[in-house]
Amino acid sequence: MTEESDGVVMYWRPGCVFCMNLRLSLLFTRLRYTKRNIWQDKDAAAFVRSVADGNETVPTVTVAGHAMVNPSKRQLLDAVREYAPHLLSS
């Protein structure tokens, strides 16, 4: 399986305070994720627009293919527990 379908992908852009806050809040969790910069990756930007009502709202995160726009740490970890609990096991 690919990271997009089975893992966690965080779509972000440089200078985004909300992205930095989410990334910092995840530092001491066991969660591993892939980062995709929407300013460098046109496909990533198009994906974000497709799930954020045409906007490039970041952070947008997918968990096993389920998209969430600007989730909190709690919302993100709850989604991981529901859709991809294997990502939190030791």
Jmol script that loads the backbone (N, CA, C; Angstrom):
load data "model"
ATOM      1  N   MET A   1       0.836  -1.186   0.000  1.00  0.00           N
ATOM      2  CA  MET A   1       0.000   0.000   0.000  1.00  0.00           C
ATOM      3  C   MET A   1       0.877   1.244   0.000  1.00  0.00           C
ATOM      4  N   THR A   2       0.319   2.327  -0.489  1.00  0.00           N
ATOM      5  CA  THR A   2       1.073   3.570  -0.540  1.00  0.00           C
ATOM      6  C   THR A   2       0.817   4.396   0.711  1.00  0.00           C
ATOM      7  N   GLU A   3       1.678   5.361   0.931  1.00  0.00           N
ATOM      8  CA  GLU A   3       1.530   6.264   2.073  1.00  0.00           C
ATOM      9  C   GLU A   3       0.189   7.001   2.003  1.00  0.00           C
ATOM     10  N   GLU A   4      -0.254   7.385   0.802  1.00  0.00           N
ATOM     11  CA  GLU A   4      -1.512   8.105   0.661  1.00  0.00           C
ATOM     12  C   GLU A   4      -2.710   7.245   1.044  1.00  0.00           C
ATOM     13  N   SER A   5      -2.663   5.948   0.754  1.00  0.00           N
ATOM     14  CA  SER A   5      -3.825   5.102   1.015  1.00  0.00           C
ATOM     15  C   SER A   5      -3.781   4.439   2.381  1.00  0.00           C
ATOM     16  N   ASP A   6      -2.609   4.275   2.957  1.00  0.00           N
ATOM     17  CA  ASP A   6      -2.498   3.523   4.205  1.00  0.00           C
ATOM     18  C   ASP A   6      -1.884   4.329   5.342  1.00  0.00           C
ATOM     19  N   GLY A   7      -1.217   5.423   5.033  1.00  0.00           N
ATOM     20  CA  GLY A   7      -0.503   6.173   6.058  1.00  0.00           C
ATOM     21  C   GLY A   7      -1.089   7.543   6.310  1.00  0.00           C
ATOM     22  N   VAL A   8      -0.247   8.415   6.837  1.00  0.00           N
ATOM     23  CA  VAL A   8      -0.637   9.785   7.154  1.00  0.00           C
ATOM     24  C   VAL A   8       0.201  10.721   6.285  1.00  0.00           C
ATOM     25  N   VAL A   9      -0.471  11.635   5.629  1.00  0.00           N
ATOM     26  CA  VAL A   9       0.206  12.632   4.798  1.00  0.00           C
ATOM     27  C   VAL A   9      -0.241  14.011   5.253  1.00  0.00           C
ATOM     28  N   MET A  10       0.737  14.875   5.539  1.00  0.00           N
ATOM     29  CA  MET A  10       0.427  16.253   5.920  1.00  0.00           C
ATOM     30  C   MET A  10       0.794  17.171   4.756  1.00  0.00           C
ATOM     31  N   TYR A  11      -0.191  17.889   4.279  1.00  0.00           N
ATOM     32  CA  TYR A  11       0.009  18.881   3.229  1.00  0.00           C
ATOM     33  C   TYR A  11       0.227  20.214   3.929  1.00  0.00           C
ATOM     34  N   TRP A  12       1.295  20.902   3.570  1.00  0.00           N
ATOM     35  CA  TRP A  12       1.693  22.123   4.269  1.00  0.00           C
ATOM     36  C   TRP A  12       2.299  23.104   3.283  1.00  0.00           C
ATOM     37  N   ARG A  13       2.632  24.299   3.795  1.00  0.00           N
ATOM     38  CA  ARG A  13       3.387  25.278   3.008  1.00  0.00           C
ATOM     39  C   ARG A  13       4.276  26.067   3.964  1.00  0.00           C
ATOM     40  N   PRO A  14       5.400  26.563   3.460  1.00  0.00           N
ATOM     41  CA  PRO A  14       6.306  27.353   4.301  1.00  0.00           C
ATOM     42  C   PRO A  14       5.603  28.597   4.857  1.00  0.00           C
ATOM     43  N   GLY A  15       5.921  28.924   6.093  1.00  0.00           N
ATOM     44  CA  GLY A  15       5.385  30.115   6.730  1.00  0.00           C
ATOM     45  C   GLY A  15       4.011  29.939   7.349  1.00  0.00           C
ATOM     46  N   CYS A  16       3.414  28.776   7.216  1.00  0.00           N
ATOM     47  CA  CYS A  16       2.077  28.528   7.768  1.00  0.00           C
ATOM     48  C   CYS A  16       2.192  28.231   9.262  1.00  0.00           C
ATOM     49  N   VAL A  17       1.684  29.143  10.077  1.00  0.00           N
ATOM     50  CA  VAL A  17       1.756  28.997  11.534  1.00  0.00           C
ATOM     51  C   VAL A  17       0.956  27.783  11.992  1.00  0.00           C
ATOM     52  N   PHE A  18      -0.188  27.525  11.373  1.00  0.00           N
ATOM     53  CA  PHE A  18      -1.013  26.392  11.754  1.00  0.00           C
ATOM     54  C   PHE A  18      -0.289  25.072  11.458  1.00  0.00           C
ATOM     55  N   CYS A  19       0.438  25.032  10.344  1.00  0.00           N
ATOM     56  CA  CYS A  19       1.226  23.848  10.003  1.00  0.00           C
ATOM     57  C   CYS A  19       2.334  23.631  11.031  1.00  0.00           C
ATOM     58  N   MET A  20       3.034  24.715  11.368  1.00  0.00           N
ATOM     59  CA  MET A  20       4.119  24.603  12.354  1.00  0.00           C
ATOM     60  C   MET A  20       3.582  24.140  13.697  1.00  0.00           C
ATOM     61  N   ASN A  21       2.439  24.671  14.114  1.00  0.00           N
ATOM     62  CA  ASN A  21       1.867  24.270  15.397  1.00  0.00           C
ATOM     63  C   ASN A  21       1.504  22.790  15.411  1.00  0.00           C
ATOM     64  N   LEU A  22       0.898  22.312  14.339  1.00  0.00           N
ATOM     65  CA  LEU A  22       0.534  20.895  14.287  1.00  0.00           C
ATOM     66  C   LEU A  22       1.778  20.022  14.268  1.00  0.00           C
ATOM     67  N   ARG A  23       2.767  20.391  13.466  1.00  0.00           N
ATOM     68  CA  ARG A  23       3.999  19.607  13.405  1.00  0.00           C
ATOM     69  C   ARG A  23       4.691  19.574  14.759  1.00  0.00           C
ATOM     70  N   LEU A  24       4.749  20.711  15.453  1.00  0.00           N
ATOM     71  CA  LEU A  24       5.360  20.743  16.788  1.00  0.00           C
ATOM     72  C   LEU A  24       4.584  19.892  17.780  1.00  0.00           C
ATOM     73  N   SER A  25       3.273  19.923  17.707  1.00  0.00           N
ATOM     74  CA  SER A  25       2.472  19.143  18.650  1.00  0.00           C
ATOM     75  C   SER A  25       2.629  17.640  18.434  1.00  0.00           C
ATOM     76  N   LEU A  26       3.071  17.238  17.247  1.00  0.00           N
ATOM     77  CA  LEU A  26       3.249  15.812  16.954  1.00  0.00           C
ATOM     78  C   LEU A  26       4.666  15.310  17.238  1.00  0.00           C
ATOM     79  N   LEU A  27       5.563  16.212  17.632  1.00  0.00           N
ATOM     80  CA  LEU A  27       6.967  15.826  17.823  1.00  0.00           C
ATOM     81  C   LEU A  27       7.158  14.660  18.782  1.00  0.00           C
ATOM     82  N   PHE A  28       6.422  14.641  19.877  1.00  0.00           N
ATOM     83  CA  PHE A  28       6.651  13.616  20.895  1.00  0.00           C
ATOM     84  C   PHE A  28       5.627  12.485  20.848  1.00  0.00           C
ATOM     85  N   THR A  29       4.959  12.352  19.721  1.00  0.00           N
ATOM     86  CA  THR A  29       4.085  11.202  19.508  1.00  0.00           C
ATOM     87  C   THR A  29       4.879  10.172  18.713  1.00  0.00           C
ATOM     88  N   ARG A  30       4.353   8.981  18.613  1.00  0.00           N
ATOM     89  CA  ARG A  30       5.013   7.943  17.809  1.00  0.00           C
ATOM     90  C   ARG A  30       4.579   7.985  16.350  1.00  0.00           C
ATOM     91  N   LEU A  31       3.741   8.941  16.012  1.00  0.00           N
ATOM     92  CA  LEU A  31       3.178   8.999  14.670  1.00  0.00           C
ATOM     93  C   LEU A  31       4.218   9.432  13.637  1.00  0.00           C
ATOM     94  N   ARG A  32       4.337   8.655  12.601  1.00  0.00           N
ATOM     95  CA  ARG A  32       5.200   8.993  11.474  1.00  0.00           C
ATOM     96  C   ARG A  32       4.308   9.382  10.304  1.00  0.00           C
ATOM     97  N   TYR A  33       4.721  10.404   9.588  1.00  0.00           N
ATOM     98  CA  TYR A  33       3.897  10.885   8.483  1.00  0.00           C
ATOM     99  C   TYR A  33       4.792  11.446   7.390  1.00  0.00           C
ATOM    100  N   THR A  34       4.209  11.571   6.214  1.00  0.00           N
ATOM    101  CA  THR A  34       4.882  12.159   5.067  1.00  0.00           C
ATOM    102  C   THR A  34       4.418  13.594   4.928  1.00  0.00           C
ATOM    103  N   LYS A  35       5.339  14.492   4.605  1.00  0.00           N
ATOM    104  CA  LYS A  35       5.000  15.907   4.393  1.00  0.00           C
ATOM    105  C   LYS A  35       5.046  16.201   2.900  1.00  0.00           C
ATOM    106  N   ARG A  36       4.052  16.962   2.424  1.00  0.00           N
ATOM    107  CA  ARG A  36       4.031  17.388   1.024  1.00  0.00           C
ATOM    108  C   ARG A  36       3.788  18.889   0.985  1.00  0.00           C
ATOM    109  N   ASN A  37       4.767  19.605   0.456  1.00  0.00           N
ATOM    110  CA  ASN A  37       4.728  21.063   0.364  1.00  0.00           C
ATOM    111  C   ASN A  37       3.881  21.451  -0.847  1.00  0.00           C
ATOM    112  N   ILE A  38       2.763  22.121  -0.604  1.00  0.00           N
ATOM    113  CA  ILE A  38       1.857  22.456  -1.716  1.00  0.00           C
ATOM    114  C   ILE A  38       2.417  23.541  -2.626  1.00  0.00           C
ATOM    115  N   TRP A  39       3.444  24.256  -2.186  1.00  0.00           N
ATOM    116  CA  TRP A  39       4.069  25.262  -3.047  1.00  0.00           C
ATOM    117  C   TRP A  39       5.085  24.629  -3.997  1.00  0.00           C
ATOM    118  N   GLN A  40       5.538  23.426  -3.708  1.00  0.00           N
ATOM    119  CA  GLN A  40       6.505  22.745  -4.573  1.00  0.00           C
ATOM    120  C   GLN A  40       5.887  21.592  -5.348  1.00  0.00           C
ATOM    121  N   ASP A  41       4.703  21.168  -4.950  1.00  0.00           N
ATOM    122  CA  ASP A  41       4.075  19.992  -5.535  1.00  0.00           C
ATOM    123  C   ASP A  41       2.671  20.378  -6.032  1.00  0.00           C
ATOM    124  N   LYS A  42       2.539  20.563  -7.341  1.00  0.00           N
ATOM    125  CA  LYS A  42       1.255  21.000  -7.915  1.00  0.00           C
ATOM    126  C   LYS A  42       0.149  19.979  -7.694  1.00  0.00           C
ATOM    127  N   ASP A  43       0.494  18.692  -7.719  1.00  0.00           N
ATOM    128  CA  ASP A  43      -0.517  17.664  -7.467  1.00  0.00           C
ATOM    129  C   ASP A  43      -1.016  17.739  -6.029  1.00  0.00           C
ATOM    130  N   ALA A  44      -0.116  18.012  -5.096  1.00  0.00           N
ATOM    131  CA  ALA A  44      -0.507  18.160  -3.689  1.00  0.00           C
ATOM    132  C   ALA A  44      -1.428  19.362  -3.521  1.00  0.00           C
ATOM    133  N   ALA A  45      -1.094  20.474  -4.175  1.00  0.00           N
ATOM    134  CA  ALA A  45      -1.938  21.669  -4.101  1.00  0.00           C
ATOM    135  C   ALA A  45      -3.319  21.393  -4.688  1.00  0.00           C
ATOM    136  N   ALA A  46      -3.365  20.684  -5.803  1.00  0.00           N
ATOM    137  CA  ALA A  46      -4.649  20.350  -6.423  1.00  0.00           C
ATOM    138  C   ALA A  46      -5.476  19.451  -5.508  1.00  0.00           C
ATOM    139  N   PHE A  47      -4.822  18.508  -4.844  1.00  0.00           N
ATOM    140  CA  PHE A  47      -5.540  17.642  -3.913  1.00  0.00           C
ATOM    141  C   PHE A  47      -6.148  18.462  -2.778  1.00  0.00           C
ATOM    142  N   VAL A  48      -5.351  19.351  -2.197  1.00  0.00           N
ATOM    143  CA  VAL A  48      -5.853  20.178  -1.093  1.00  0.00           C
ATOM    144  C   VAL A  48      -7.054  21.001  -1.554  1.00  0.00           C
ATOM    145  N   ARG A  49      -6.969  21.602  -2.716  1.00  0.00           N
ATOM    146  CA  ARG A  49      -8.111  22.370  -3.236  1.00  0.00           C
ATOM    147  C   ARG A  49      -9.348  21.483  -3.400  1.00  0.00           C
ATOM    148  N   SER A  50      -9.130  20.227  -3.779  1.00  0.00           N
ATOM    149  CA  SER A  50     -10.264  19.320  -4.016  1.00  0.00           C
ATOM    150  C   SER A  50     -11.002  18.948  -2.733  1.00  0.00           C
ATOM    151  N   VAL A  51     -10.337  19.025  -1.596  1.00  0.00           N
ATOM    152  CA  VAL A  51     -10.993  18.662  -0.329  1.00  0.00           C
ATOM    153  C   VAL A  51     -11.271  19.863   0.557  1.00  0.00           C
ATOM    154  N   ALA A  52     -10.825  21.054   0.145  1.00  0.00           N
ATOM    155  CA  ALA A  52     -10.985  22.263   0.967  1.00  0.00           C
ATOM    156  C   ALA A  52     -11.788  23.334   0.233  1.00  0.00           C
ATOM    157  N   ASP A  53     -12.832  22.910  -0.443  1.00  0.00           N
ATOM    158  CA  ASP A  53     -13.737  23.843  -1.115  1.00  0.00           C
ATOM    159  C   ASP A  53     -13.026  24.805  -2.059  1.00  0.00           C
ATOM    160  N   GLY A  54     -12.006  24.303  -2.762  1.00  0.00           N
ATOM    161  CA  GLY A  54     -11.294  25.121  -3.739  1.00  0.00           C
ATOM    162  C   GLY A  54     -10.179  25.966  -3.155  1.00  0.00           C
ATOM    163  N   ASN A  55      -9.996  25.917  -1.850  1.00  0.00           N
ATOM    164  CA  ASN A  55      -8.956  26.704  -1.187  1.00  0.00           C
ATOM    165  C   ASN A  55      -7.714  25.858  -0.932  1.00  0.00           C
ATOM    166  N   GLU A  56      -6.599  26.520  -0.761  1.00  0.00           N
ATOM    167  CA  GLU A  56      -5.363  25.814  -0.398  1.00  0.00           C
ATOM    168  C   GLU A  56      -5.146  25.923   1.113  1.00  0.00           C
ATOM    169  N   THR A  57      -6.112  25.437   1.869  1.00  0.00           N
ATOM    170  CA  THR A  57      -6.082  25.499   3.323  1.00  0.00           C
ATOM    171  C   THR A  57      -5.161  24.410   3.861  1.00  0.00           C
ATOM    172  N   VAL A  58      -4.166  24.846   4.609  1.00  0.00           N
ATOM    173  CA  VAL A  58      -3.237  23.911   5.225  1.00  0.00           C
ATOM    174  C   VAL A  58      -3.115  24.239   6.710  1.00  0.00           C
ATOM    175  N   PRO A  59      -2.801  23.257   7.544  1.00  0.00           N
ATOM    176  CA  PRO A  59      -2.517  21.895   7.139  1.00  0.00           C
ATOM    177  C   PRO A  59      -3.786  21.134   6.761  1.00  0.00           C
ATOM    178  N   THR A  60      -3.664  20.362   5.729  1.00  0.00           N
ATOM    179  CA  THR A  60      -4.660  19.357   5.380  1.00  0.00           C
ATOM    180  C   THR A  60      -3.938  18.031   5.568  1.00  0.00           C
ATOM    181  N   VAL A  61      -4.615  17.086   6.178  1.00  0.00           N
ATOM    182  CA  VAL A  61      -3.978  15.808   6.504  1.00  0.00           C
ATOM    183  C   VAL A  61      -4.880  14.682   6.017  1.00  0.00           C
ATOM    184  N   THR A  62      -4.268  13.649   5.454  1.00  0.00           N
ATOM    185  CA  THR A  62      -5.019  12.436   5.145  1.00  0.00           C
ATOM    186  C   THR A  62      -4.539  11.325   6.059  1.00  0.00           C
ATOM    187  N   VAL A  63      -5.494  10.558   6.529  1.00  0.00           N
ATOM    188  CA  VAL A  63      -5.210   9.381   7.348  1.00  0.00           C
ATOM    189  C   VAL A  63      -5.850   8.204   6.629  1.00  0.00           C
ATOM    190  N   ALA A  64      -5.024   7.329   6.088  1.00  0.00           N
ATOM    191  CA  ALA A  64      -5.503   6.178   5.322  1.00  0.00           C
ATOM    192  C   ALA A  64      -6.544   6.609   4.288  1.00  0.00           C
ATOM    193  N   GLY A  65      -6.263   7.737   3.626  1.00  0.00           N
ATOM    194  CA  GLY A  65      -7.132   8.227   2.566  1.00  0.00           C
ATOM    195  C   GLY A  65      -8.269   9.128   3.015  1.00  0.00           C
ATOM    196  N   HIS A  66      -8.471   9.307   4.309  1.00  0.00           N
ATOM    197  CA  HIS A  66      -9.528  10.176   4.835  1.00  0.00           C
ATOM    198  C   HIS A  66      -8.949  11.566   5.073  1.00  0.00           C
ATOM    199  N   ALA A  67      -9.492  12.561   4.389  1.00  0.00           N
ATOM    200  CA  ALA A  67      -8.947  13.914   4.455  1.00  0.00           C
ATOM    201  C   ALA A  67      -9.561  14.716   5.600  1.00  0.00           C
ATOM    202  N   MET A  68      -8.701  15.541   6.215  1.00  0.00           N
ATOM    203  CA  MET A  68      -9.121  16.441   7.285  1.00  0.00           C
ATOM    204  C   MET A  68      -8.446  17.778   7.038  1.00  0.00           C
ATOM    205  N   VAL A  69      -9.228  18.863   7.045  1.00  0.00           N
ATOM    206  CA  VAL A  69      -8.693  20.199   6.800  1.00  0.00           C
ATOM    207  C   VAL A  69      -8.473  20.886   8.140  1.00  0.00           C
ATOM    208  N   ASN A  70      -7.230  21.303   8.384  1.00  0.00           N
ATOM    209  CA  ASN A  70      -6.816  21.997   9.600  1.00  0.00           C
ATOM    210  C   ASN A  70      -7.237  21.275  10.877  1.00  0.00           C
ATOM    211  N   PRO A  71      -6.855  19.990  11.017  1.00  0.00           N
ATOM    212  CA  PRO A  71      -7.254  19.256  12.221  1.00  0.00           C
ATOM    213  C   PRO A  71      -6.400  19.639  13.424  1.00  0.00           C
ATOM    214  N   SER A  72      -6.964  19.436  14.595  1.00  0.00           N
ATOM    215  CA  SER A  72      -6.178  19.566  15.823  1.00  0.00           C
ATOM    216  C   SER A  72      -5.386  18.279  16.010  1.00  0.00           C
ATOM    217  N   LYS A  73      -4.444  18.309  16.925  1.00  0.00           N
ATOM    218  CA  LYS A  73      -3.674  17.100  17.242  1.00  0.00           C
ATOM    219  C   LYS A  73      -4.629  15.993  17.682  1.00  0.00           C
ATOM    220  N   ARG A  74      -5.583  16.327  18.528  1.00  0.00           N
ATOM    221  CA  ARG A  74      -6.536  15.327  19.030  1.00  0.00           C
ATOM    222  C   ARG A  74      -7.350  14.735  17.886  1.00  0.00           C
ATOM    223  N   GLN A  75      -7.870  15.578  16.985  1.00  0.00           N
ATOM    224  CA  GLN A  75      -8.645  15.078  15.852  1.00  0.00           C
ATOM    225  C   GLN A  75      -7.804  14.158  14.978  1.00  0.00           C
ATOM    226  N   LEU A  76      -6.564  14.544  14.747  1.00  0.00           N
ATOM    227  CA  LEU A  76      -5.675  13.737  13.915  1.00  0.00           C
ATOM    228  C   LEU A  76      -5.396  12.383  14.565  1.00  0.00           C
ATOM    229  N   LEU A  77      -5.043  12.381  15.837  1.00  0.00           N
ATOM    230  CA  LEU A  77      -4.746  11.122  16.512  1.00  0.00           C
ATOM    231  C   LEU A  77      -5.985  10.244  16.651  1.00  0.00           C
ATOM    232  N   ASP A  78      -7.164  10.845  16.839  1.00  0.00           N
ATOM    233  CA  ASP A  78      -8.405  10.071  16.865  1.00  0.00           C
ATOM    234  C   ASP A  78      -8.644   9.397  15.517  1.00  0.00           C
ATOM    235  N   ALA A  79      -8.375  10.114  14.430  1.00  0.00           N
ATOM    236  CA  ALA A  79      -8.546   9.543  13.089  1.00  0.00           C
ATOM    237  C   ALA A  79      -7.552   8.402  12.864  1.00  0.00           C
ATOM    238  N   VAL A  80      -6.341   8.567  13.347  1.00  0.00           N
ATOM    239  CA  VAL A  80      -5.347   7.490  13.207  1.00  0.00           C
ATOM    240  C   VAL A  80      -5.807   6.260  13.981  1.00  0.00           C
ATOM    241  N   ARG A  81      -6.301   6.457  15.197  1.00  0.00           N
ATOM    242  CA  ARG A  81      -6.798   5.320  15.985  1.00  0.00           C
ATOM    243  C   ARG A  81      -7.952   4.604  15.278  1.00  0.00           C
ATOM    244  N   GLU A  82      -8.783   5.383  14.586  1.00  0.00           N
ATOM    245  CA  GLU A  82      -9.934   4.791  13.906  1.00  0.00           C
ATOM    246  C   GLU A  82      -9.569   4.133  12.574  1.00  0.00           C
ATOM    247  N   TYR A  83      -8.779   4.799  11.748  1.00  0.00           N
ATOM    248  CA  TYR A  83      -8.534   4.333  10.394  1.00  0.00           C
ATOM    249  C   TYR A  83      -7.196   3.619  10.187  1.00  0.00           C
ATOM    250  N   ALA A  84      -6.228   3.880  11.053  1.00  0.00           N
ATOM    251  CA  ALA A  84      -4.894   3.287  10.862  1.00  0.00           C
ATOM    252  C   ALA A  84      -4.190   3.059  12.201  1.00  0.00           C
ATOM    253  N   PRO A  85      -4.802   2.297  13.097  1.00  0.00           N
ATOM    254  CA  PRO A  85      -4.222   2.112  14.437  1.00  0.00           C
ATOM    255  C   PRO A  85      -2.839   1.487  14.436  1.00  0.00           C
ATOM    256  N   HIS A  86      -2.516   0.757  13.384  1.00  0.00           N
ATOM    257  CA  HIS A  86      -1.191   0.133  13.302  1.00  0.00           C
ATOM    258  C   HIS A  86      -0.073   1.168  13.264  1.00  0.00           C
ATOM    259  N   LEU A  87      -0.393   2.412  12.903  1.00  0.00           N
ATOM    260  CA  LEU A  87       0.633   3.451  12.834  1.00  0.00           C
ATOM    261  C   LEU A  87       1.055   3.934  14.213  1.00  0.00           C
ATOM    262  N   LEU A  88       0.289   3.628  15.253  1.00  0.00           N
ATOM    263  CA  LEU A  88       0.635   4.043  16.605  1.00  0.00           C
ATOM    264  C   LEU A  88       1.243   2.931  17.444  1.00  0.00           C
ATOM    265  N   SER A  89       1.245   1.710  16.912  1.00  0.00           N
ATOM    266  CA  SER A  89       1.823   0.603  17.695  1.00  0.00           C
ATOM    267  C   SER A  89       3.331   0.696  17.723  1.00  0.00           C
ATOM    268  N   SER A  90       3.924   0.152  18.773  1.00  0.00           N
ATOM    269  CA  SER A  90       5.382   0.269  18.943  1.00  0.00           C
ATOM    270  C   SER A  90       6.172  -0.528  17.956  1.00  0.00           C
TER     271      SER A  90
END
end "model"
wireframe off; spacefill off
backbone 0.3
color backbone group
